[in-house]
Amino acid sequence: MNLATQVGSCKENSNSSARIISGTVQWCGSSTFAAAAASKPQPATFRSEIEAFAARYQAAKERAQRATTLEDREAAEWERLEAEGDFWLIQTNIVDLFLMMFRFAVQHEPAAVAGYVKKVLRAELDALADGIANLEGRK
């Protein structure tokens, strides 16, 4: 599925047009389409996603700090483990967001992504090429 179908833009056909939202085809060009689009909850903006990550991270940080002040050792340990779980979930969500953005970057700007990847891996690739050249020189 490409970005256009994920965000629900209309695709024109010879006799009709449609868009796909969450795997469901909706027909464009009618008032019912506009009403359906208006009634659907809109996806969160990138900014709101980042703000939600920051709020969840802050809550997990406060939870971890609270765990150090609890007198009951068992409760403190449970609180610490819960905070670790919260941190892990936030990190996983951020990685998922990054991978989605990276996939879109590869799809829409493959040459730019290739340039960045080459730049990052240049030292490793040069060392690998030198090693191969040394091995071939020994043969």
C-alpha positions as CSV (number, residue, x, y, z in Angstrom):
1,M,0.0,0.0,0.0
2,N,1.5,3.4,-0.9
3,L,1.3,6.6,1.0
4,A,-1.6,8.0,-1.1
5,T,-3.9,5.0,-0.2
6,Q,-2.9,5.2,3.4
7,V,-3.8,8.8,3.8
8,G,-7.0,8.2,1.8
9,S,-6.6,10.3,-1.3
10,C,-8.8,9.7,-4.3
11,K,-7.6,7.6,-7.2
12,E,-9.3,8.5,-10.4
13,N,-10.4,5.7,-12.7
14,S,-12.0,5.9,-16.1
15,N,-15.6,5.9,-14.8
16,S,-15.3,6.4,-11.0
17,S,-12.9,7.3,-8.3
18,A,-12.3,5.7,-4.9
19,R,-10.0,5.9,-1.9
20,I,-8.9,3.2,0.5
21,I,-8.9,3.9,4.2
22,S,-7.8,1.1,6.5
23,G,-8.5,-1.5,3.8
24,T,-12.0,-0.1,3.1
25,V,-12.9,1.3,-0.3
26,Q,-14.8,4.6,-0.2
27,W,-16.2,6.2,-3.3
28,C,-15.2,9.8,-4.1
29,G,-17.1,12.6,-5.7
30,S,-20.3,12.5,-3.7
31,S,-21.7,14.3,-0.6
32,T,-21.7,10.9,1.2
33,F,-18.0,10.7,0.6
34,A,-17.4,14.1,2.2
35,A,-19.7,13.2,5.1
36,A,-18.0,9.9,5.6
37,A,-14.6,11.6,5.6
38,A,-15.7,14.2,8.0
39,S,-17.1,11.7,10.5
40,K,-14.0,9.5,10.5
41,P,-11.5,10.4,13.3
42,Q,-8.5,12.1,11.7
43,P,-5.1,10.6,12.3
44,A,-2.9,12.2,14.8
45,T,-0.4,14.8,13.6
46,F,3.3,14.2,13.8
47,R,3.6,16.9,16.4
48,S,0.8,15.4,18.6
49,E,2.5,12.0,18.3
50,I,5.9,13.4,19.5
51,E,4.1,15.3,22.3
52,A,2.4,12.1,23.4
53,F,5.7,10.3,23.5
54,A,7.2,13.1,25.6
55,A,4.3,13.0,28.0
56,R,4.4,9.2,28.4
57,Y,8.2,9.4,28.9
58,Q,7.8,12.1,31.6
59,A,5.1,9.9,33.3
60,A,7.5,6.9,33.2
61,K,10.3,9.0,34.6
62,E,8.2,10.2,37.5
63,R,7.1,6.6,38.1
64,A,10.7,5.5,38.3
65,Q,11.5,8.3,40.7
66,R,8.5,7.5,42.8
67,A,9.7,3.9,43.1
68,T,12.9,5.1,44.8
69,T,10.9,6.9,47.6
70,L,8.5,4.0,48.5
71,E,9.2,2.4,51.8
72,D,7.6,-0.9,50.9
73,R,10.4,-2.7,49.0
74,E,8.0,-5.0,47.2
75,A,5.8,-2.1,46.0
76,A,8.9,-0.2,45.1
77,E,10.2,-3.1,43.0
78,W,6.9,-3.5,41.2
79,E,6.8,0.3,40.5
80,R,10.3,0.2,39.1
81,L,9.4,-2.8,36.9
82,E,6.3,-1.0,35.7
83,A,8.4,2.1,34.8
84,E,10.9,-0.1,32.9
85,G,8.0,-1.5,31.0
86,D,6.7,1.9,30.2
87,F,10.1,3.0,29.0
88,W,10.4,-0.1,26.8
89,L,7.0,0.5,25.2
90,I,7.8,4.2,24.5
91,Q,11.1,3.2,22.9
92,T,9.4,0.6,20.8
93,N,6.8,3.0,19.6
94,I,9.5,5.6,18.7
95,V,11.4,3.0,16.7
96,D,8.2,2.0,14.9
97,L,7.6,5.6,14.0
98,F,11.2,6.0,12.8
99,L,11.0,2.9,10.6
100,M,7.7,4.1,9.1
101,M,9.3,7.4,8.3
102,F,12.4,5.7,6.9
103,R,10.3,3.5,4.7
104,F,8.5,6.6,3.3
105,A,11.9,8.3,2.8
106,V,13.1,5.3,0.8
107,Q,9.9,5.3,-1.2
108,H,9.9,9.0,-2.0
109,E,13.6,10.0,-1.9
110,P,15.6,6.8,-2.6
111,A,18.7,8.7,-3.9
112,A,18.9,10.9,-0.8
113,V,18.5,7.9,1.5
114,A,21.2,6.0,-0.4
115,G,23.5,9.0,-0.1
116,Y,23.0,9.2,3.7
117,V,23.5,5.5,4.2
118,K,26.7,5.5,2.1
119,K,28.0,8.4,4.1
120,V,27.3,6.7,7.4
121,L,28.7,3.3,6.3
122,R,31.7,4.7,4.3
123,A,34.4,3.8,7.0
124,E,33.0,0.3,7.3
125,L,32.7,-0.2,3.6
126,D,36.3,1.1,3.0
127,A,37.7,-1.3,5.7
128,L,35.8,-4.2,4.1
129,A,37.1,-3.3,0.6
130,D,40.7,-3.1,2.0
131,G,40.3,-6.5,3.6
132,I,39.0,-8.0,0.3
133,A,41.8,-6.4,-1.6
134,N,44.4,-7.8,0.8
135,L,42.9,-11.3,0.5
136,E,42.9,-11.1,-3.2
137,G,46.5,-9.8,-3.2
138,R,47.6,-13.0,-1.3
139,K,46.1,-15.3,-3.8
